[in-house]
Amino acid sequence: MESTLEAPALTESQQIIDLEKQYVLQNYGRYPLVLDRGKGCYLYDLDGKKYLDLISGIGVNALGHAHPRIMKVIKEQSAKLIHTSNLYFHRYQGLLAKKLCETSGLDRVFFCNSGTEAVEGAIKMCKSHGHKISPDKYEFIALDDSFHGRTVGALSLTGQPKYRKDFEPLMPGVKFVPRRDDAALEAAFSERTCGIFIEGIQGEGGINPICTRFFQKARELADRYDALLVCDEIQSGVGRPGVHYSYHLHQPVIMPDIMVAAKPVACGLPLGFVVANERAAAAIAPGMHGTTFGGGALACRVALEFYEMLDELLPQMNRVGEYFRQELRGLQSKFSFIKEVRGAGLMIGVELDRPGKQMVTDGMAHGLLFNCTHDTVLRFLPPYILTEKEVDLAMRGLKKVFQQAKRTKL
Ligand SMILES: Cc1ncc(COP(=O)(O)O)c(C=O)c1O
């Protein structure tokens, strides 16, 4: 008689995961969750289980999922024109660039496809600016705990050894300073400095806002040494902090020479940009920089639609973000392993006295998606359309997650 002990059939999710494991470069530590569709602030897996999305594809899906206005422009524009290359003009680049200049207070835009590519563009601007003054003016300053991307230039400015160690030596001439140390900042500057990179609120490094005093000092030193001040707004900008860009949080506003952004700009389509003042923009002449895909018609039109909605969303984002932090502080009073709740707008971090990875997994089991950065910081980057009702739902789930963590002896 033949054996009836056959292996059980693999679920569709398992088949998808196995296929990825066999054929995709194993550079990500993914959670075993296969997503199928989304609507508003919610995502659904293949079995139809519903999740509240509090991470938005790491700060990308600004209007959540399947937003009717974004769906409409994608449908219309994809039927007309998706990509032209930068050999020709199309309707939307100039219009979007105007919007970005008006909202940032800067003068000229270069479009690209991702955050790291925007950082590379800014690095080249700084290097060329320095080169015009002296061949020795090529040094950069960046901050400890910073994250600027994975390409070699951006990685060279990333102040976290774990990302850098396998690829050294990287770009020469980069000095790192602690984010609150004005004296170290002053000591790092010299006539050789061509640029300084600062994230307005450090994202990957643990949701660390940069204080006004330090930012002001960076501005003064950049002016004194004729270097360019670059603000990396890839995670902390484009509305996320409750204002257009995080440098607007300082009073009075401290202007960078260059600002880079990406993530939420085209609501999930790849689009990044560099905006520079005329002094920085003058460093790039025709032929010195470019990209095939950057600033395509579809991505730019979606970004324009998004920017049209952004001003109206900002008051709600500030209100809901404040409520989110206030409710988290309520939980902090009940769970002593929560050390601090911080952030601005809808960029929120919860610092723990222990690793947060297990809480992320437990959160998924309770239908919540968020992540953990810098080992001990729970990070929330929800869609801009989040409401108080969804915050309440998040709190009910988080309470269970924290109760579970309290019961677990570490
Ligand atoms: C502040 C900051 N800069 C740069 C990057 C790199 O962006 P991308 O992953 O789009 O290349 C990131 C990504 O998380 C970021 O948070």
The ligand as an ORCA input file, in Angstrom:
! r2SCAN-3c Opt
* xyz 0 1
  C      17.655     60.823      5.765
  C      17.804     59.867      4.630
  N      18.651     60.148      3.642
  C      18.803     59.324      2.592
  C      18.106     58.145      2.494
  C      18.272     57.244      1.304
  O      17.101     57.256      0.529
  P      16.792     56.065     -0.491
  O      16.571     54.831      0.297
  O      15.558     56.542     -1.240
  O      17.970     55.957     -1.385
  C      17.219     57.796      3.517
  C      16.485     56.532      3.480
  O      15.928     56.057      4.440
  C      17.064     58.675      4.622
  O      16.238     58.394      5.632
*
